Amino acid sequence: MRLKKILILAYDFPPLISIGAQRPYSWYKYLPELGYSVTVVTRHWEAHINTSPDYIRATKQNVEASILPLREVVRSPFVPNWRDRLLLKFGEQKFKFIRKVLSFIYSIGEHISFQFDNKAQIYFQAQKIVSQSNYDLIIATGEPFILFKYAHLLSHKFQIPWIADYRDGWTTNQGNYQQGVLAKFQHFYFRRKENAYISNCSLITTASPDYATALNKIHSSKCIEVVYNGFDEEALFGTENLKPGETTFIISYVGTIYPHQKLEIFLQGIDRVLKNRNLEDASKFEIRFYGLLTQQEAISRVKMFSKLSPFIKILPKIPYPELLKELKQSHLLLLLSANNAKWLNAKLFDYLAVNRPILLVENDHGVMENLIKINDAGKAVETAEQVASFIETQYSRFLNKTQPPVEAIPDRKCYSRREQTKILAHLINNTISHE
């Protein structure tokens, strides 16, 4: 029987450190174990992306392919457009209006002509690959959702079924808060494009049940399935004996802080704890924000609570295996959201994997609260008073050395990327067999 061949279009991919990169990488890693040959087409990424301009710098201008048994990665060149060049040359504070105008033009234009699309090399490389070999299925994972255009075109031209994978919503994304005339026009335009591209996909996958519910409202004729981002169980190897320290109580947060997330409620709660205990020794209480170093708006929000600055560490991104070790040695893990936000933060699965108490601020009353509850993994709270109360309990256990023993919870293995890839493989097999 011929080996089934899968083509994955993914803009984010290692060595880039992001959940957008880890999701397709897990498929590249585990699908061959399940009887598939996988080719990923992506762009060149440097190993170290530390600032916003790093994402838009010119890359190598040659195509590179790395080939392993049943696995291939094709990396295409990236050339910054005029908007990117302005930012790279003059910085973020100059020519803001011109960059906004160019961003609008490119966002519309890339759906009209490849001349406006500086990601188009991914499409051209994928087209070349598909024309030279028979593929059974294409998966495009967004965002950027221009990849859906590429898969739509390839599917139509070569008669290959494709899966549209939404890591988040496109026009159903709750983050689309802008209400200006241009923003409304963009939303209308993108909705038309989204419907057009999705029209010939065979299946929609997404990272959260809430995203699936929202997508079903505009793609009701399509089958929509959830494949969680999950955690990398192999990155936990060798960390079994790591435990939180006994000298400093550590609260850790990982990743981006968005405007809608209730960071201030958490910081107000921390302020109450420190005041109640008259705690001035920063060596005994520490809050670590991993990956916040490039997020100037979030840093400004943190700095508004100047009295807390001795207790706060703002840290760069670190490689995933190292991050899990750091989380293993934390006493409490912070998760930020908002009431009815309907987001599923991918870091929740890493938090579940390391088995440390999770504090969700503010309670989303949705999928994250539910996952925390069914796994008995922590608490979702609404107010600064509730934040302070929960942290007081955890800090008292730390001081009195009465923390419950840390043990592996086998049921959480279902959230591993290997297990989630098995779910995807089942969906792929069904999709191919029905074509």
Residue pairs with C-beta under 8 A, 6 or more apart in sequence:
3 35
3 36
3 37
3 70
4 35
4 36
4 37
4 136
4 137
4 428
4 429
4 432
5 36
5 37
5 38
5 39
5 133
5 134
5 135
5 136
5 137
6 27
6 31
6 36
6 37
6 38
6 39
6 135
6 136
6 137
6 138
6 139
6 428
7 39
7 41
7 126
7 129
7 130
7 135
7 137
7 138
7 139
7 154
7 160
8 24
8 27
8 28
8 38
8 39
8 40
8 41
8 138
8 139
8 140
8 141
9 41
9 42
9 122
9 126
9 138
9 139
9 140
9 141
9 147
9 150
9 151
10 20
10 21
10 23
10 24
10 40
10 41
10 42
10 141
10 147
11 20
11 42
11 43
11 119
11 122
11 142
11 143
11 144
11 147
12 18
12 20
12 21
12 24
12 42
12 45
13 21
13 24
13 25
13 40
13 42
13 43
13 45
13 73
14 21
14 22
14 25
14 45
15 45
15 46
15 47
16 45
16 49
17 49
17 317
17 319
17 320
19 167
19 229
19 255
19 346
19 347
20 141
20 143
20 167
21 45
22 229
22 232
22 320
22 417
23 141
23 165
23 167
23 207
23 229
24 40
24 42
24 139
24 141
26 230
26 232
26 417
26 418
26 420
26 421
27 38
27 139
27 421
27 424
28 38
28 40
28 71
28 73
29 71
29 417
29 421
30 417
30 418
30 421
30 422
31 38
31 421
31 424
31 425
31 428
32 38
32 69
32 70
32 71
34 421
34 422
34 425
35 425
36 70
36 425
36 428
37 70
37 71
38 70
38 71
38 72
39 72
39 73
39 74
39 129
39 135
40 72
40 73
40 74
41 74
41 76
41 122
41 125
41 126
41 129
42 73
42 74
42 75
42 76
42 122
43 59
43 75
43 76
43 77
43 78
43 119
43 121
43 122
44 59
44 60
44 64
44 75
44 76
44 77
44 78
45 59
45 75
46 54
46 57
46 59
48 54
49 55
49 317
50 293
50 294
50 316
50 317
51 294
52 92
52 294
53 87
53 88
56 80
56 84
56 87
56 88
57 80
57 88
58 78
58 79
58 80
59 77
59 78
60 75
60 77
61 77
61 79
62 77
63 74
63 75
63 76
63 77
63 121
63 125
64 74
64 75
65 72
65 73
65 74
65 75
66 72
66 73
66 75
74 125
74 129
76 121
76 122
76 124
76 125
77 121
78 118
78 119
78 121
79 118
80 88
80 118
81 102
81 106
81 116
81 118
82 102
83 99
83 102
83 103
83 106
84 118
86 94
86 95
86 98
86 99
86 102
87 99
104 182
104 186
105 116
106 116
106 117
106 118
107 186
108 116
108 186
108 189
109 115
109 116
109 117
110 116
110 117
110 119
110 120
110 146
111 146
111 149
111 189
111 193
114 120
114 123
117 146
119 144
119 146
119 147
122 147
122 150
123 149
123 150
123 153
123 154
126 138
126 150
126 154
127 154
127 157
129 135
130 138
130 154
130 158
130 160
131 158
135 158
135 160
136 160
136 161
136 432
137 160
137 161
137 162
137 163
137 428
137 431
137 432
138 151
138 154
138 155
138 160
138 161
138 162
138 163
139 151
139 162
139 163
139 165
139 428
140 147
140 148
140 150
140 151
140 162
140 163
140 164
140 165
141 147
141 165
141 167
142 148
142 164
142 165
142 166
142 167
142 170
143 167
143 168
143 170
145 170
145 190
145 194
145 197
148 164
148 170
148 194
148 197
148 198
148 201
149 193
149 197
151 162
151 164
151 197
151 201
152 162
152 196
152 197
152 198
152 199
152 200
152 201
154 160
154 162
155 161
155 162
155 200
155 201
156 200
161 201
161 202
161 431
161 432
161 435
162 200
162 201
162 202
163 201
163 202
163 203
163 204
163 205
163 427
163 428
163 431
164 197
164 198
164 201
164 203
164 204
164 205
165 204
165 205
165 206
165 227
166 204
166 205
166 206
166 207
166 211
166 215
167 206
167 207
167 229
168 175
168 207
168 211
169 211
169 214
169 215
170 190
170 194
171 187
171 190
171 191
171 194
171 218
172 211
172 214
172 215
172 217
172 218
174 260
174 341
174 342
174 343
175 258
175 260
176 183
176 187
177 260
191 218
194 218
195 218
195 219
198 204
198 219
198 222
201 222
202 431
202 434
202 435
203 222
203 223
203 224
203 225
203 427
203 431
204 212
204 215
204 219
204 222
204 223
204 224
204 225
205 224
205 225
205 226
205 227
205 424
205 427
206 212
206 215
206 224
206 225
206 226
206 227
207 226
207 227
207 228
207 229
207 344
207 346
208 226
208 228
208 342
208 343
208 344
208 367
209 226
209 344
209 367
210 342
210 343
210 344
210 366
210 367
211 226
211 342
211 344
212 224
212 225
212 226
214 342
215 224
216 224
225 423
225 427
227 420
227 423
227 424
227 427
228 344
228 349
228 415
228 420
229 346
229 349
229 417
229 420
230 349
230 415
230 416
230 417
230 419
230 420
231 349
231 350
231 352
231 353
231 415
231 416
231 417
232 320
232 321
232 324
232 416
232 417
233 353
233 413
233 416
233 417
233 418
234 418
235 320
235 321
235 324
236 324
236 353
236 354
239 324
239 325
239 328
239 354
240 408
242 325
242 328
242 329
243 328
243 329
243 406
244 250
244 328
244 329
244 330
244 331
244 356
244 398
244 403
245 329
246 401
247 283
247 284
248 283
248 284
248 285
248 286
249 284
249 285
249 286
249 331
249 332
249 394
249 395
249 398
249 399
250 286
250 287
250 288
250 329
250 330
250 331
250 332
251 270
251 286
251 287
251 288
251 330
251 331
251 332
251 333
251 334
251 359
251 391
252 287
252 288
252 290
252 326
252 327
252 330
252 332
252 333
252 334
253 287
253 288
253 289
253 290
253 292
253 333
253 334
253 335
253 336
254 290
254 291
254 323
254 327
254 347
254 350
255 290
255 291
255 345
255 347
256 291
256 295
256 298
257 263
257 289
257 292
257 295
257 298
257 301
257 336
258 336
259 297
260 338
260 341
261 336
261 337
261 338
261 341
262 336
262 337
262 338
262 361
262 362
263 298
263 301
263 302
263 336
264 301
264 304
265 361
265 362
265 382
265 383
265 384
265 387
266 334
266 336
266 359
266 361
266 384
266 387
267 302
267 304
267 305
267 308
268 305
268 384
268 387
269 361
269 383
269 384
269 385
269 386
269 387
269 388
269 391
270 287
270 305
270 308
270 311
270 387
270 388
270 391
271 305
271 307
271 308
271 384
272 384
272 385
272 387
272 388
273 279
273 388
273 391
273 392
273 395
274 285
274 307
274 308
274 311
276 388
276 392
277 395
279 285
282 310
282 311
285 311
285 395
286 311
286 312
286 313
287 308
287 311
287 312
287 313
287 334
288 312
288 313
288 315
288 326
288 330
289 298
289 302
289 312
289 313
289 314
289 315
290 315
290 316
290 317
290 318
290 323
290 326
291 315
291 316
291 317
292 298
292 299
292 302
292 314
292 315
293 314
293 315
293 316
293 317
294 316
299 314
302 308
302 312
302 314
303 309
318 326
323 350
324 350
324 353
324 354
327 333
327 350
327 351
327 354
327 356
328 354
328 356
330 354
330 356
331 356
331 357
331 394
331 398
331 403
332 356
332 357
332 358
332 359
332 391
332 394
333 351
333 354
333 356
333 357
333 358
333 359
333 378
334 358
334 359
334 361
335 345
335 347
335 348
335 351
335 358
335 359
335 360
335 361
335 368
336 345
336 360
336 361
336 362
337 343
337 345
337 360
337 361
337 362
337 363
337 364
337 368
338 362
338 364
339 362
339 363
339 364
339 365
339 382
340 364
340 365
340 366
341 364
341 366
342 364
342 366
342 367
343 364
343 368
344 367
344 368
345 368
348 358
348 368
348 371
348 372
349 415
351 358
351 377
352 358
352 371
352 375
352 377
352 412
352 415
353 412
353 415
353 416
355 377
355 406
355 407
355 408
355 409
355 412
356 406
357 377
357 378
357 379
357 394
358 372
358 377
358 378
358 379
359 378
359 379
359 381
359 387
359 390
359 391
360 368
360 369
360 372
360 378
360 379
360 380
360 381
361 380
361 381
361 387
362 380
362 381
362 382
363 369
363 380
363 381
363 382
364 380
365 380
368 380
369 380
371 377
372 378
372 379
372 380
373 380
375 409
375 411
375 412
379 390
381 387
381 390
396 402
397 403
397 404
413 419
